[in-house]
Amino acid sequence: IKFGKRFKELRLSRNIRQKDFAGLVGVNASFIVQLEKGQKFISPETLEKSSCILNYPIKEFFNFDEMPEDKNIRIIVEKLKSNPDKLLMISRVIDAILNEQ
């Protein structure tokens, strides 16, 4: 189940729907659903394709310890990594909010 949750988190970090991702990888959408629920196992070939499509190294799919409690935090962080200017702006906003208290 941990692998499926991690897989889903990485897929969502790239804003790709299950159906769309299934088409890109070459599997049925139902397979992705079952994989993310921990009901199916992934083949090495599908894992390699997934790694390429999502632009994550394979080891990242097995990185369970670094998963934040709130998946939304991880998604936000991934989106901001590609835009340092917005990251700086958001950091300043957060600092201003926290310093008001």
N, C-alpha and C positions, 0 to 999 in steps of 0.2 A: 504494500500500500504506500510506503514511503516513496518508492520510485515513481509510482503513478502520480502522487501529489507533486513531486518535484518536476516531473515531466510537464504536468499541467501548468505549474508556475512559470516554467521557462517558456512554454508556448504562449501563455497570456502576456508575458513580458514583451513579446513581439507583436501583440495584438492580432493574433491569427486565430480565427474560429476553427473549431474541431473539423468541421466539414471541409474547409479550405485547406487545412493542414493535411488531412487525409489524402486529398487530391494531389498535393505537392509531393507527399511521401510515396504515394501509390498503394494505399490501403483503403479499406472501407471506413467510413466515418464511425461505424459501430465499433470497429477495432480500437480506435482512439478513445472512445467513451469507456470501453471495458479496460483498456490499458490504464487510463487515469483513475479508474476505480480499484485497480489492483486485481482485476479478474483475468487479465491476459498478460503474457510475457512478450517482450519485444525481441525480435531477431537482431543479430549483430548488424545485418545489412540495413534494417530499418532504423536502428539506433544511429548508425553512421550517417544515413540520409538526414535524419532529424537533426543531428549535430551540425551538419552543413547548412541546412535550411535556417535553423535558428541562430546560427553563428555562435555556438557555444562549444567548447571542447567536450569530448565525451565524459571526461571525469566530472564535469559540472552536473551531469544528470545524477550522479551518485553523491553529491555534496549535500547530505541531509542535515549536517550540524549547523550550517550557516543559514538555514531557512528562518526568516523572522516569523514571529507569531502571526502577524497580520500580513497577508499576501499583498495587500494594497501598498504597503510600504515598499516591498521589493519591486513592484511594478513601477512605482513612482521613481525609485532610485534608478532603475534601468532606463527609463525614459529620459531622465535628467543627465545621465552620463554622456549622452550625445549632444548636449547643449550646455556648455559650461557657463554661458552668460546667464541663462535662466536659473541655473543652479546657484550662482552667486546672488542673483536677485532674491530667490526664495530663501536662501540662507540669511540674507539681511532682514527680510520680513520676519522670519522666525526669531532672529535675535531681537528685533524691535518688540515683538510680542512678548517674548520672555523677559525682557528688561523692563517692561511696563509694570510688572507685578511688584 
